[in-house]
Amino acid sequence: MPDEPQDARSVDLAADGTMESRGGRVYIRYSEDVSGEGDNVDNVLSFDEKDPSVISLVRRGSVGMSCVFEQGKRFPCKYDLKFAEMDFIIATKHVKNSIAPKKGGRIALSYAMETRGVVVQNTDYMLRVEVE
């Protein structure tokens, strides 16, 4: 297996959260400490139960962001670090969503963050929801 690129990194996070279905839309909420020093961010992923392949993400706290992921599509995204705001394009390569209300499942996203036509970050994201 080839070596991982020097700038590649993996982040694993386990968090308690909530999942609810309201008005035909599923909402998954969880918080994370983005720095390890109490810089909390509240995350809300949501999608329409009839079309789970389009996922919205809103982050609020020490980092703010609002974006949409839809396979093969590009959407503008603002990233607010409180001291600076940046505009990006989210170019979604892959979306797989097997989450069902009251059952759980997984969301897998693969996307690039671009600015001024240059890819600044490629991300593979996986969220597993377990229901107790």
Contacts in CASP RR format, 6 or more apart in sequence:
PFRMAT RR
TARGET T0000
AUTHOR 0000-0000-0000
METHOD contacts of the structure
MODEL  1
MPDEPQDARSVDLAADGTMESRGGRVYIRYSEDVSGEGDNVDNVLSFDEK
DPSVISLVRRGSVGMSCVFEQGKRFPCKYDLKFAEMDFIIATKHVKNSIA
PKKGGRIALSYAMETRGVVVQNTDYMLRVEVE
13 32 0 8 1.000
15 30 0 8 1.000
15 31 0 8 1.000
15 32 0 8 1.000
16 30 0 8 1.000
17 28 0 8 1.000
17 29 0 8 1.000
17 30 0 8 1.000
17 31 0 8 1.000
18 27 0 8 1.000
18 28 0 8 1.000
18 29 0 8 1.000
18 30 0 8 1.000
19 26 0 8 1.000
19 27 0 8 1.000
19 28 0 8 1.000
19 29 0 8 1.000
19 99 0 8 1.000
19 101 0 8 1.000
19 104 0 8 1.000
19 129 0 8 1.000
19 131 0 8 1.000
20 26 0 8 1.000
20 27 0 8 1.000
20 101 0 8 1.000
21 27 0 8 1.000
21 49 0 8 1.000
21 101 0 8 1.000
21 102 0 8 1.000
24 48 0 8 1.000
24 49 0 8 1.000
24 50 0 8 1.000
25 46 0 8 1.000
25 47 0 8 1.000
25 48 0 8 1.000
25 49 0 8 1.000
26 46 0 8 1.000
26 47 0 8 1.000
26 48 0 8 1.000
26 49 0 8 1.000
26 52 0 8 1.000
26 99 0 8 1.000
26 101 0 8 1.000
27 44 0 8 1.000
27 45 0 8 1.000
27 46 0 8 1.000
28 44 0 8 1.000
28 45 0 8 1.000
28 46 0 8 1.000
28 99 0 8 1.000
28 127 0 8 1.000
28 129 0 8 1.000
29 42 0 8 1.000
29 43 0 8 1.000
29 44 0 8 1.000
30 42 0 8 1.000
30 43 0 8 1.000
31 40 0 8 1.000
31 41 0 8 1.000
31 42 0 8 1.000
31 43 0 8 1.000
32 40 0 8 1.000
32 41 0 8 1.000
32 43 0 8 1.000
33 39 0 8 1.000
33 40 0 8 1.000
33 41 0 8 1.000
34 40 0 8 1.000
34 41 0 8 1.000
34 62 0 8 1.000
34 63 0 8 1.000
35 62 0 8 1.000
38 62 0 8 1.000
39 61 0 8 1.000
39 62 0 8 1.000
39 63 0 8 1.000
40 61 0 8 1.000
40 62 0 8 1.000
41 59 0 8 1.000
41 60 0 8 1.000
41 61 0 8 1.000
41 62 0 8 1.000
41 63 0 8 1.000
41 64 0 8 1.000
42 59 0 8 1.000
42 60 0 8 1.000
42 61 0 8 1.000
43 57 0 8 1.000
43 58 0 8 1.000
43 59 0 8 1.000
44 57 0 8 1.000
44 58 0 8 1.000
44 59 0 8 1.000
45 55 0 8 1.000
45 56 0 8 1.000
45 57 0 8 1.000
45 107 0 8 1.000
45 127 0 8 1.000
46 55 0 8 1.000
46 56 0 8 1.000
46 58 0 8 1.000
47 53 0 8 1.000
47 54 0 8 1.000
47 55 0 8 1.000
47 56 0 8 1.000
47 97 0 8 1.000
47 99 0 8 1.000
48 54 0 8 1.000
49 101 0 8 1.000
52 97 0 8 1.000
52 99 0 8 1.000
53 70 0 8 1.000
53 71 0 8 1.000
53 95 0 8 1.000
53 97 0 8 1.000
54 68 0 8 1.000
54 69 0 8 1.000
54 70 0 8 1.000
54 95 0 8 1.000
55 68 0 8 1.000
55 69 0 8 1.000
55 70 0 8 1.000
55 95 0 8 1.000
55 97 0 8 1.000
55 107 0 8 1.000
55 109 0 8 1.000
56 66 0 8 1.000
56 67 0 8 1.000
56 68 0 8 1.000
56 69 0 8 1.000
57 65 0 8 1.000
57 66 0 8 1.000
57 67 0 8 1.000
57 68 0 8 1.000
57 69 0 8 1.000
58 65 0 8 1.000
58 66 0 8 1.000
59 65 0 8 1.000
59 66 0 8 1.000
62 82 0 8 1.000
63 79 0 8 1.000
63 80 0 8 1.000
63 81 0 8 1.000
63 82 0 8 1.000
64 78 0 8 1.000
64 79 0 8 1.000
64 80 0 8 1.000
64 81 0 8 1.000
65 77 0 8 1.000
65 78 0 8 1.000
65 79 0 8 1.000
65 80 0 8 1.000
66 77 0 8 1.000
66 78 0 8 1.000
67 75 0 8 1.000
67 77 0 8 1.000
67 88 0 8 1.000
67 90 0 8 1.000
68 75 0 8 1.000
68 90 0 8 1.000
69 75 0 8 1.000
69 90 0 8 1.000
69 92 0 8 1.000
69 95 0 8 1.000
69 109 0 8 1.000
69 111 0 8 1.000
70 92 0 8 1.000
70 95 0 8 1.000
71 92 0 8 1.000
71 93 0 8 1.000
71 94 0 8 1.000
71 95 0 8 1.000
72 91 0 8 1.000
72 92 0 8 1.000
72 93 0 8 1.000
73 91 0 8 1.000
73 92 0 8 1.000
74 89 0 8 1.000
74 90 0 8 1.000
74 91 0 8 1.000
74 92 0 8 1.000
74 114 0 8 1.000
75 89 0 8 1.000
75 90 0 8 1.000
75 92 0 8 1.000
76 87 0 8 1.000
76 88 0 8 1.000
76 89 0 8 1.000
76 90 0 8 1.000
77 87 0 8 1.000
77 88 0 8 1.000
77 89 0 8 1.000
77 90 0 8 1.000
77 113 0 8 1.000
78 85 0 8 1.000
78 86 0 8 1.000
78 87 0 8 1.000
78 88 0 8 1.000
79 85 0 8 1.000
79 86 0 8 1.000
79 87 0 8 1.000
79 88 0 8 1.000
86 115 0 8 1.000
87 115 0 8 1.000
88 113 0 8 1.000
88 114 0 8 1.000
88 115 0 8 1.000
88 120 0 8 1.000
89 113 0 8 1.000
89 114 0 8 1.000
89 115 0 8 1.000
89 117 0 8 1.000
90 111 0 8 1.000
90 112 0 8 1.000
90 113 0 8 1.000
90 114 0 8 1.000
91 111 0 8 1.000
91 112 0 8 1.000
91 113 0 8 1.000
91 114 0 8 1.000
91 119 0 8 1.000
92 109 0 8 1.000
92 110 0 8 1.000
92 111 0 8 1.000
93 110 0 8 1.000
93 111 0 8 1.000
93 112 0 8 1.000
94 108 0 8 1.000
94 109 0 8 1.000
94 110 0 8 1.000
94 111 0 8 1.000
95 107 0 8 1.000
95 108 0 8 1.000
95 109 0 8 1.000
96 106 0 8 1.000
96 107 0 8 1.000
96 108 0 8 1.000
97 106 0 8 1.000
97 107 0 8 1.000
97 108 0 8 1.000
98 105 0 8 1.000
98 106 0 8 1.000
98 107 0 8 1.000
99 105 0 8 1.000
99 106 0 8 1.000
99 107 0 8 1.000
99 129 0 8 1.000
102 131 0 8 1.000
103 131 0 8 1.000
104 129 0 8 1.000
104 130 0 8 1.000
104 131 0 8 1.000
105 128 0 8 1.000
105 129 0 8 1.000
105 130 0 8 1.000
106 126 0 8 1.000
106 127 0 8 1.000
106 128 0 8 1.000
106 129 0 8 1.000
107 125 0 8 1.000
107 126 0 8 1.000
107 127 0 8 1.000
107 129 0 8 1.000
108 124 0 8 1.000
108 125 0 8 1.000
108 126 0 8 1.000
109 123 0 8 1.000
109 124 0 8 1.000
109 125 0 8 1.000
109 126 0 8 1.000
110 122 0 8 1.000
110 123 0 8 1.000
110 124 0 8 1.000
110 125 0 8 1.000
111 122 0 8 1.000
111 123 0 8 1.000
111 125 0 8 1.000
112 119 0 8 1.000
112 121 0 8 1.000
112 122 0 8 1.000
112 123 0 8 1.000
113 119 0 8 1.000
113 120 0 8 1.000
113 121 0 8 1.000
113 122 0 8 1.000
113 123 0 8 1.000
114 120 0 8 1.000
END
